[in-house]
Amino acid sequence: MELKAALIAEAARLGFIRARFASVGPPVSMLHYDAFLAAGWHGQMEWLATGRDERANVEKLLPGARSILVLGFDYTQALPPDPGGLTGRVASYAWGRDYHNFVLKRVRKLQALIHRMFPDVNSYSSVDTRPVYERAWAARAGVGFVGKNACQILPGDTSYILLATLMLTADVEPDAPLGEHCGRCTRCIDACPTQAIGSTGGLTATRCISYLTIEHDGPIAPELRPQLGRWLFGCDDCQEVCPHVHVRRPPPPEVAPDNAWLDLRSILAEDDASLQARFTGSPLRRAAGPRLRRNAAYVLGNLRDPIAIPALEAVREGGAVGDAAEWALTRIRAR
């Protein structure tokens, strides 16, 4: 069996809903990426700047790279019923196990197949933690297209996909890109609470709720705090309104909705070590500690329920958490 057919068949067996190839030549354009960095929209995500050259030149990651297999793993699932009360919401990709682990295991099975069947081909795998410009390669391979909200969108299907890439030192016939399918639609732009999406598309990450609740250290700008609503970790607002999101497949067990809603007072009451231990093996661990407790205080301030006052008063210890608690208490008492 030829390399392309073997990898596509194995990818489907492993649960990837898309497996398409791109040629590494010519390199993908870095114009949008460089403009994003120049504007400072990456905020505290310094690795986006320090890994810029590797993203621009795949030879730095895999000498002799000729092709890239881009894979899409679907995590679309229905939101469990709102439990109400003092609970905060979590972006759907983080409801279950950490995708970096379970998706990478599947990619490594593809690498094992290459090693076994095509021993002369070298490979380099990535699932969001290495300096690979995944969205650009996914668009070139025709996995989907980059929407105005900067998400990879599969037309008429979903945008709830996790991307993985596998670089190869072999020429593989590339697949055709899909082109842009947003048209004049502005639903994601209109739905973004913090106006992080430009009027014609493109993301200002430093205003995005996902960035603010997961990556941003320290206090969040006061004018953005009310816009967090009930988002404790991440945000799905721009995807929920996308008209391309239609298909609902049975989710794999790794993305079961265990952490879709979380009790905010319990988050505030736990210390950093306890939160880190509680969310071991979950994407929530990335923010577990001061950032997650800070977020819990902001959401309690947005809920404005006096029942939260004792929990907030207990964490007025200074720092970002204390600042968030003071802000929340002021909002609640001003009801």
Secondary structure, 3 states (H helix, E strand, C coil): CCHHHHHHHHHHHCCCCEEEEEECCCCCCCHHHHHHHHCCCCCCCCHHHHCHHHHHCHHHCCCCCCEEEEEEEECCCCCCCCCCCCEEEECHHHCCCCHHHHHHHHHHHHHHHHHHHCCCCCEEEECCCCCCCHHHHHHHHCCCEECCCCCEEECCCECCEEEEEEEECCCCCCCCCCCCCCCCCCHHHHHCCCCCECCCCCECHHHCHHHHHHCCCCCCCCCCHHHHCCEEECCCHHHHCCCCCCCCCCCCHHHCCCCCEEEHHHHHHCCHHHHHHHCCCCHHHHCCCHHHHHHHHHHHHHHCCHHHHHHHHCCCCCHHHHHHHHHHHHHHHCC
